[in-house]
Amino acid sequence: MLVLVALLLSLASLIAFLPQFYIETVTVTGSRMTDGEVIKTYARSKEGEHFLPEMGGSAVRFLSLRYGGIEEEIKADHPMVRQVRVCFHFPSTIAITVEEKVEILAVRVSGGYALIDRDQEVLRILEETDFALPVLEGVSLLGQAAVGQPLKAEDPSQLTAASHLIAGLIQHDQTEASGPLLMEKIRQIRQITGPLFFLFIPLSQGGEIRVRLEDNRLLQDKLALLSYLLERGDLIPQTAGELDLSGETAYFRPDTGQGQITGFTEP
């Protein structure tokens, strides 16, 4: 028992006096929309201090060497932050790991665009399109869009269906090694009904191609076909029209005159 007590006292002395248990550095990882230097300021007051004060907030946080009070401050002040962990890392470091909310859909609203996350919460409202997401058109709102609040759509299923389609586009771009990135080509989307959408691809000489597409189990095959057709510029006339990929055969119908593409399957 005396040996055990002596060991505990030695350990306590090491923790109390070793310089490695005094904070020298604060690091931030994961911040994209939030300013990492601003996030650091929440823990800067601990620089030069021992690591134990302010630790905890709950038993789980204390046992994982986290600073619960600092975590709650950051979340309260920064609505873009979904989760944050503020931990002591040996030696002499407070490591702040930020998980931000991610914009997955841009929706046309009065005066600009509302960018929402997976919970349909408005993260930003912008007047100009300085973002890389296609814009969902034709959504009727029940009220004014407000940052930090859910977007109140008359038909919330529109937002859910469009978000699922965007996820499919991102999956295609991440898995396809060749061909154009569809998230860069498609600038607008509009729901026709249920899982059926129009995707609008602007042309360099003016006008646009409207791609009629259904979000179903064949979506990735259809997106691969769309990417192939866009890469092979000689297959689709570079003129405004509708490219119908919703059936078994792909058809292109120019806005003026008659024409079609038939017999294509996924590349």
C-alpha positions in Angstrom: 0.0 0.0 0.0 2.8 2.4 0.8 4.5 1.7 -2.5 1.2 2.4 -4.3 0.7 5.6 -2.4 4.3 6.6 -3.3 3.7 5.9 -6.9 0.5 8.0 -6.9 2.3 10.8 -5.3 5.1 10.6 -7.8 2.6 10.6 -10.6 0.8 13.6 -9.2 4.1 15.5 -8.8 5.0 14.8 -12.4 1.6 16.0 -13.6 1.8 19.1 -11.4 5.3 20.2 -12.2 6.5 18.8 -15.6 6.5 21.6 -18.2 4.9 19.3 -20.7 1.6 19.6 -18.8 1.6 23.4 -19.2 -0.1 24.7 -22.4 2.2 26.2 -25.0 0.3 25.6 -28.3 -3.2 25.7 -29.6 -4.0 24.0 -32.9 -7.2 24.0 -35.0 -8.2 21.5 -37.7 -11.3 21.1 -39.8 -12.2 24.8 -40.1 -13.3 25.8 -43.6 -16.0 28.4 -43.4 -15.0 29.5 -39.8 -11.8 31.4 -39.1 -9.3 29.1 -37.5 -7.5 32.0 -35.9 -10.7 33.1 -34.3 -11.4 29.6 -33.0 -7.9 29.5 -31.4 -8.7 32.6 -29.3 -11.2 30.6 -27.2 -8.3 28.5 -25.8 -5.5 31.2 -25.9 -6.2 32.2 -22.3 -4.8 28.8 -21.2 -1.4 29.3 -22.8 1.2 29.2 -20.0 -1.3 27.6 -17.6 -1.5 24.0 -16.3 -3.8 21.8 -18.4 -6.2 20.7 -15.7 -8.2 23.9 -14.8 -11.4 24.2 -16.9 -11.2 20.6 -18.0 -14.4 18.6 -17.9 -18.1 19.7 -18.0 -19.1 16.0 -17.7 -17.5 12.7 -16.6 -17.0 11.7 -20.3 -15.4 15.0 -21.2 -13.1 14.8 -18.1 -12.0 11.3 -18.8 -11.2 12.2 -22.5 -9.3 15.3 -21.4 -11.8 17.7 -23.0 -12.7 21.3 -22.2 -16.5 21.3 -22.2 -16.9 25.0 -21.4 -14.7 26.0 -24.4 -16.6 23.6 -26.7 -20.0 25.1 -25.7 -18.7 28.6 -26.2 -17.5 27.9 -29.7 -20.8 26.2 -30.7 -22.8 29.0 -29.3 -20.9 31.7 -31.2 -20.5 29.9 -34.5 -23.6 28.5 -36.1 -21.6 26.9 -38.9 -20.0 24.5 -36.4 -21.9 21.2 -36.0 -19.5 19.6 -33.5 -16.2 20.6 -31.8 -13.8 18.8 -29.6 -11.3 20.7 -27.5 -8.7 18.3 -26.0 -5.4 18.3 -24.2 -2.7 16.5 -26.2 0.6 15.6 -24.6 2.9 17.5 -24.6 1.7 21.0 -24.0 -1.0 21.3 -26.7 -4.7 22.0 -26.8 -6.1 20.5 -30.1 -9.4 21.9 -31.4 -11.1 19.7 -34.0 -14.0 21.4 -35.8 -16.8 19.6 -37.7 -18.6 22.2 -39.8 -22.1 22.0 -41.2 -21.8 21.3 -45.0 -23.8 23.2 -47.6 -25.4 20.5 -49.8 -28.0 22.5 -51.7 -28.6 26.1 -53.1 -32.2 27.2 -53.3 -33.4 30.3 -55.2 -35.1 32.6 -52.8 -36.3 36.2 -52.9 -33.2 38.4 -53.4 -30.7 35.7 -53.9 -29.8 32.1 -52.9 -30.2 30.2 -49.6 -27.5 27.5 -49.0 -28.8 24.8 -46.8 -27.3 21.7 -45.0 -28.6 18.1 -44.7 -31.1 19.3 -42.0 -32.4 22.0 -44.4 -31.0 24.7 -42.1 -30.0 27.9 -43.9 -26.3 28.4 -43.5 -25.8 31.4 -45.8 -27.9 33.7 -47.9 -26.1 35.2 -50.9 -27.0 37.7 -53.6 -24.4 36.3 -56.1 -23.6 32.8 -57.1 -20.1 32.5 -55.6 -20.6 28.8 -54.8 -20.2 25.6 -56.7 -23.6 24.0 -56.1 -26.4 23.8 -58.7 -29.4 26.0 -57.8 -32.7 24.4 -57.1 -35.4 26.5 -58.9 -39.2 26.6 -58.4 -39.4 26.2 -54.6 -42.3 28.0 -53.0 -41.5 29.2 -49.5 -43.9 29.8 -46.5 -41.7 32.6 -45.1 -38.6 34.6 -45.5 -35.3 32.6 -45.4 -33.2 33.3 -42.3 -29.7 32.1 -41.4 -29.7 29.5 -38.7 -33.3 28.6 -39.3 -34.8 25.7 -41.3 -35.9 26.7 -44.8 -39.7 26.6 -44.8 -40.7 25.2 -48.1 -44.3 24.7 -49.0 -43.3 21.2 -50.1 -40.3 20.0 -48.0 -40.1 16.8 -50.1 -38.7 19.0 -52.9 -35.6 19.8 -50.8 -35.2 16.2 -49.8 -35.5 14.9 -53.4 -33.1 17.5 -54.7 -30.5 16.8 -51.9 -30.6 13.1 -52.8 -30.0 14.0 -56.5 -27.1 16.3 -55.5 -25.6 13.4 -53.5 -25.8 11.2 -56.6 -24.0 13.8 -58.7 -21.2 14.1 -56.1 -20.9 10.3 -55.9 -20.5 10.2 -59.7 -17.8 12.9 -59.7 -15.9 11.2 -57.0 -15.9 7.8 -58.6 -15.5 8.5 -62.3 -11.9 8.8 -63.2 -12.5 10.3 -66.6 -15.1 12.6 -68.2 -16.3 16.1 -67.2 -17.3 16.8 -63.6 -21.1 17.1 -63.7 -21.2 19.4 -60.6 -19.2 21.9 -62.6 -21.5 21.6 -65.7 -24.9 21.6 -64.2 -25.9 25.1 -63.0 -29.6 24.6 -62.2 -32.1 21.9 -61.3 -35.8 21.9 -61.3 -38.1 19.1 -60.0 -40.7 18.0 -62.6 -42.5 15.5 -60.2 -41.2 13.2 -57.5 -37.8 11.8 -58.5 -38.0 13.3 -62.0 -35.9 16.4 -62.7 -34.6 18.8 -65.3 -30.8 19.5 -65.1 -29.8 22.7 -66.9 -26.4 22.8 -68.6 -25.5 26.2 -70.1 -23.8 26.3 -73.5 -20.8 28.6 -74.2 -22.6 30.1 -77.3 -25.8 30.8 -75.4 -28.8 28.8 -74.5 -28.8 25.6 -72.5 -29.3 21.8 -72.6 -32.1 20.6 -70.4 -31.4 17.1 -69.2 -34.5 15.1 -68.2 -33.4 12.6 -65.6 -35.0 10.3 -63.0 -33.3 9.7 -59.6 -33.7 5.9 -59.3 -31.6 2.8 -59.1 -30.2 3.5 -62.5 -29.0 7.0 -61.6 -25.3 6.3 -61.7 -25.6 4.6 -65.0 -27.5 7.5 -66.5 -25.0 10.0 -65.1 -22.1 8.0 -66.6 -24.0 8.2 -69.9 -24.5 11.9 -69.6 -20.8 12.4 -68.8 -19.9 10.3 -71.9 -22.2 12.3 -74.1 -20.8 15.6 -72.9 -17.2 14.4 -73.3 -18.0 13.4 -76.9 -19.1 16.8 -78.1 -19.8 15.4 -81.6 -22.7 13.3 -80.3 -25.0 16.0 -79.0 -25.5 19.1 -81.2 -24.1 22.2 -79.5 -27.5 23.8 -79.5 -30.3 24.4 -77.0 -32.6 21.5 -76.5 -33.8 18.7 -74.3 -31.7 15.5 -73.7 -34.1 12.9 -72.3 -32.3 10.3 -70.2 -35.4 9.2 -68.3 -36.2 6.2 -70.5 -34.3 3.2 -71.9 -33.1 5.2 -74.9 -31.5 8.6 -74.8 -33.1 11.2 -77.1 -32.0 14.8 -77.9 -34.7 17.1 -79.2 -33.4 20.6 -80.4 -35.6 23.5 -79.5 -35.7 24.3 -83.2 -36.1 21.6 -85.8 -36.2 17.8 -85.2 -33.5 15.4 -84.2 -32.7 12.6 -81.8 -30.0 10.5 -80.3 -31.0 6.8 -80.0 -29.5 3.6 -78.9 -27.1 4.7 -76.2 -26.4 2.7 -73.1 -24.0 3.5 -70.2 -20.3 3.6 -71.4 
